[in-house]
Amino acid sequence: MSFSKAFICGCSGLVLSAAEQEFIARERPWGLILFSRNIAQPIQVKALVAEFRNILGQPRAPVLVDQEGGRVQRLGPPHWPRHPSAAALAALPGGRELRNGAVRLGARLIGAELRQLGVNVDCMPVLDVSQPEGHSVIGDRAYSRDPEEVAALGSAALEGLLAAGVLPIVKHIPGHGRARADSHRDLPVVGADLASLRAVDFAPFRALRHAPIAMTAHIVYTAIDPERAVTVSAKAIEETIRGDIGFDGLLLSDDLSMHALRGSLADRACAAFAAGIDVGLHCNGDLAEAAQVAAASPRLEGRALARAEAALALVSHEPGEFDLVDARAQLHSMLAMSP
């Protein structure tokens, strides 16, 4: 069997259980996402990644992780270095060229570390524009309050990851910066008018609409669809993400198990696919929930499959030689300039 279903699952521990192996073989998820609970040391992560791909018989099957730097990085000491947050890189003195260079180098480093493990997708950069009223769930994960600066630094991060042979995912389209609630826990409702959203929140995503993958925001924007969060809103996806912003890459839901969404996992997945999501994401490793998502997920085919294959083609190459030690020293030197 060479087909995949249009969902990504998590797993519960450091190795795949027998039940998880059987689930993956039967349901054939497009990808696997890793969290800290799945990560102990390099040899173990490599083995987990390889086992997932061997079960599917897909040597390029996507394996994702959230490795942004700052508060959100699943790989850390003692086996992997800590990376600076987006805001810390954006605060470096010396002008945009230096900041762009630091972000590009930082992303290249992260990508090289992931590629060594077989991980080929990183859920970054965050293109949300920081807003004073926004919830701290974004906070220093955002580069700036200036949408142009966010777009420039986000573009540098894309370049760095792609140079390392790792796919970036821009998030959280069409923008999470104004949300006053954490969508992991509650459903944020943003009441800004459409002109303000277009000028600020949408702008970085429009500038980077060529990105291979984008992840949706579980947020209600009353100016777009006052009844439904973006992930489950055909109006938001068709008119705003595909239309206004012009994004035509692979559209991935944020985690369907987050409390911003209501109903069973099957209901959430069905609603997301009906709205126009290409691939559903389920992260928490709960196999009963994952089974609901799998049952509601279609085969990955047609336009969605074309988008997925186009994305993976961007990282099918072997990256050129890269001196991790030298690059880390360069980045450390740049960060030392910060007051």
C-alpha positions in Angstrom: 0.0 0.0 0.0 1.5 3.3 -1.0 -1.4 5.7 -0.1 -1.5 7.9 2.9 -4.4 9.3 4.9 -4.6 13.0 5.3 -3.7 13.2 9.0 -0.7 13.4 11.3 -0.6 11.5 14.6 1.5 11.6 17.7 2.7 8.7 19.8 2.8 8.1 23.6 6.4 7.4 24.4 10.0 6.8 23.4 9.2 3.8 21.2 6.1 2.8 19.3 3.9 0.4 21.3 2.5 -2.7 19.6 -0.9 -1.0 19.4 0.6 2.1 17.8 2.5 0.0 15.3 -0.7 -1.7 14.3 -2.6 1.6 14.1 0.1 3.2 11.9 0.2 0.1 9.6 -3.6 0.0 9.3 -4.5 3.8 9.1 -1.3 5.0 7.3 -1.0 8.6 8.6 0.8 11.0 6.3 3.2 12.0 9.2 4.2 11.7 12.8 4.7 14.6 15.2 7.2 14.3 18.1 7.0 16.0 21.6 9.3 16.0 24.6 7.7 12.8 25.8 9.1 11.1 22.7 12.7 12.4 23.0 15.5 11.1 25.2 18.7 10.9 23.2 19.8 11.0 19.5 20.0 7.3 18.9 16.6 6.7 20.4 15.0 9.5 18.2 16.6 8.2 15.1 15.3 4.7 15.9 11.7 6.0 16.5 11.7 8.0 13.2 13.1 5.0 11.3 10.5 2.6 12.8 7.6 4.9 11.8 8.9 5.1 8.2 9.6 1.4 8.0 6.1 0.5 9.0 4.7 2.7 6.3 7.4 1.7 3.7 7.8 5.4 3.1 11.4 6.6 3.5 10.4 10.3 3.2 7.3 10.2 5.4 7.1 13.5 7.2 8.2 13.6 10.8 7.5 16.9 12.6 8.6 18.6 15.7 8.1 22.1 17.3 11.6 23.4 17.5 11.2 27.2 17.5 13.8 28.1 20.1 13.0 29.9 23.3 10.0 28.5 25.3 9.0 26.1 22.5 11.7 23.5 21.7 11.2 19.8 22.2 14.9 18.9 21.9 17.2 20.5 24.5 20.1 19.9 26.8 22.1 17.8 27.4 22.0 16.4 23.9 20.9 19.5 22.0 21.7 23.2 22.6 19.1 25.8 23.7 18.2 28.1 20.9 17.2 31.8 21.3 13.5 32.9 21.0 12.3 34.7 17.9 12.0 37.9 19.9 15.6 37.6 21.2 16.9 37.3 17.6 14.7 40.2 16.5 16.1 42.4 19.3 19.7 42.1 18.2 21.3 45.5 17.4 23.0 46.3 14.1 20.2 46.6 11.6 17.9 44.3 9.7 20.6 42.7 7.7 22.3 41.4 10.8 19.1 40.3 12.3 18.1 38.5 9.1 21.5 36.8 9.1 21.1 35.7 12.7 17.6 34.2 12.1 18.8 32.5 9.0 21.8 31.0 10.7 19.7 30.0 13.8 17.2 28.2 11.6 20.0 26.5 9.6 21.4 25.2 12.9 18.1 23.9 14.1 17.5 22.3 10.7 20.9 20.6 10.7 20.3 19.2 14.2 16.9 17.9 13.1 18.1 16.5 9.8 20.7 14.4 11.7 17.8 12.7 13.5 15.8 12.1 10.3 13.2 14.8 11.3 12.3 16.6 8.1 9.6 19.1 9.2 9.8 21.9 11.7 6.7 23.7 12.9 8.3 27.2 12.6 8.5 30.1 11.9 5.7 31.9 13.9 4.4 34.7 11.7 2.0 36.1 14.2 2.4 39.8 14.8 2.8 40.6 18.4 0.1 42.8 19.9 0.0 44.4 23.4 -3.4 42.8 24.1 -2.4 39.4 22.9 -2.1 36.3 25.2 1.3 35.3 26.4 0.9 31.9 24.6 2.5 33.7 21.7 4.7 36.3 23.5 8.3 36.1 22.6 7.6 33.4 20.0 6.7 36.3 17.7 9.4 38.3 16.0 7.9 41.8 16.3 4.9 44.1 16.3 5.9 45.3 12.9 4.4 43.1 10.2 7.2 44.0 7.7 9.8 42.9 10.2 7.9 39.7 10.9 7.8 38.9 7.2 11.5 39.6 6.7 12.7 37.5 9.6 10.2 34.8 8.8 11.5 34.7 5.3 15.1 34.3 6.7 13.9 31.4 8.9 12.3 29.7 5.9 15.6 30.0 4.0 17.6 28.6 6.8 15.5 25.5 7.3 15.2 24.8 3.6 18.9 25.0 3.2 19.2 22.4 5.9 16.8 20.1 4.1 14.0 20.6 6.6 10.4 21.8 5.7 9.2 24.9 7.5 5.6 25.4 8.6 4.4 29.0 8.9 1.9 29.5 11.7 -0.7 30.4 12.8 -2.5 31.6 9.7 -4.1 34.1 9.4 -2.6 35.4 12.7 -2.7 34.6 16.4 -1.2 37.9 17.7 -4.5 39.6 18.8 -6.0 36.5 20.6 -6.6 37.2 24.3 -7.0 33.5 25.1 -4.8 30.4 24.8 -6.4 28.2 22.1 -5.0 25.2 23.9 -7.5 25.9 26.6 -10.2 28.2 25.3 -11.6 29.5 22.0 -10.2 33.0 21.3 -12.5 35.5 19.6 -10.9 38.5 17.8 -13.2 41.4 17.0 -10.8 43.5 14.9 -12.2 44.9 11.7 -11.1 43.4 8.4 -9.0 46.4 7.3 -6.9 46.2 10.5 -6.5 42.4 10.1 -5.4 42.8 6.5 -2.9 45.6 7.3 -1.3 43.8 10.2 -2.1 40.2 10.9 -2.5 38.9 7.4 0.5 40.9 6.0 3.4 38.5 6.9 1.4 35.5 5.6 0.6 37.3 2.4 4.3 38.2 2.0 5.3 34.5 2.6 2.3 33.0 0.7 4.8 30.9 -1.2 5.7 28.9 2.0 5.2 25.2 1.4 3.0 24.5 4.5 0.9 26.7 6.8 -0.8 25.8 10.1 -4.2 27.3 10.9 -5.3 29.3 14.0 -8.1 27.9 16.1 -9.6 31.5 16.4 -12.9 33.1 15.6 -12.4 36.3 13.7 -15.8 38.0 13.8 -15.1 40.1 10.7 -14.5 36.8 8.7 -16.8 34.2 10.2 -18.5 35.0 13.6 -19.7 31.5 14.1 -16.7 29.2 13.4 -12.9 29.1 14.2 -10.7 29.4 11.1 -9.8 25.7 11.2 -13.4 24.7 10.7 -14.6 27.6 8.6 -14.9 27.2 4.8 -15.4 31.0 4.6 -12.1 31.7 6.4 -10.2 29.2 4.4 -11.6 29.9 1.0 -12.0 33.7 1.2 -9.2 34.7 3.6 -6.4 32.1 3.5 -6.7 30.9 -0.1 -8.2 34.2 -1.4 -7.1 37.3 0.4 -3.8 36.0 1.6 -3.2 33.9 -1.6 -1.7 30.9 0.2 -1.9 27.8 -2.1 0.5 25.5 -0.2 -0.4 22.6 2.0 -2.8 23.7 4.7 -2.4 21.9 8.1 -4.8 22.2 11.0 -3.4 23.1 14.4 -3.8 20.3 16.9 -7.4 19.0 16.7 -7.3 18.0 20.4 -6.9 21.6 21.6 -9.8 22.9 23.7 -10.6 25.8 21.4 -12.6 23.2 19.3 -15.7 21.5 20.4 -17.3 18.1 19.8 -15.7 14.7 19.4 -12.4 14.3 17.6 -14.2 12.7 14.7 -16.6 15.8 14.6 -13.6 18.2 14.7 -11.8 16.3 11.9 -14.8 16.1 9.7 -15.5 19.8 10.1 -11.9 20.7 9.3 -11.8 18.7 6.2 -15.2 20.0 5.1 -13.9 23.5 5.5 -10.9 22.9 3.3 -8.0 21.7 5.5 -5.6 19.5 3.5 -4.2 17.5 6.5 -5.5 17.2 10.1 -3.1 17.2 13.0 -3.6 15.2 16.2 -0.8 15.6 18.8 -1.4 14.1 22.2 -0.7 10.4 21.5 -4.1 9.3 22.8 -4.7 6.3 20.5 -8.5 6.3 21.0 -8.7 9.9 19.9 -6.3 9.3 17.0 -8.5 6.5 15.8 -11.4 8.9 15.6 -9.3 11.3 13.6 -8.1 8.5 11.3 -11.7 7.3 10.7 -12.7 10.8 9.7 -9.7 11.5 7.5 -9.8 10.9 3.7 -7.1 9.6 1.6 -4.5 12.2 0.7 -5.2 12.7 -3.0 -6.0 15.2 -5.6 -5.0 18.8 -5.0 -4.0 18.1 -1.4 -1.6 15.3 -2.4 -0.1 17.5 -5.1 0.6 20.2 -2.4 2.1 17.6 -0.1 4.4 16.2 -2.7 5.5 19.7 -3.9 6.4 20.5 -0.3 8.4 17.3 0.2 10.2 17.8 -3.1 11.8 21.0 -1.6 13.7 18.9 0.9 14.5 15.8 -1.2 18.1 17.0 -1.7 21.0 16.3 0.6 22.1 19.6 2.2 25.6 20.8 1.6 28.3 20.6 4.1 27.7 22.6 7.3 30.0 23.1 10.2 27.7 23.0 13.3 30.5 23.9 15.7 31.5 27.0 13.7 27.9 28.0 13.1 27.1 27.8 16.8 30.1 30.0 17.5 29.0 32.5 15.0 25.5 32.7 16.4 26.9 33.0 20.0 29.0 35.9 18.8 26.0 37.6 17.3 23.9 37.1 20.5 26.7 38.5 22.6 26.1 41.8 20.9 22.7 42.1 22.5 22.5 44.5 25.5 
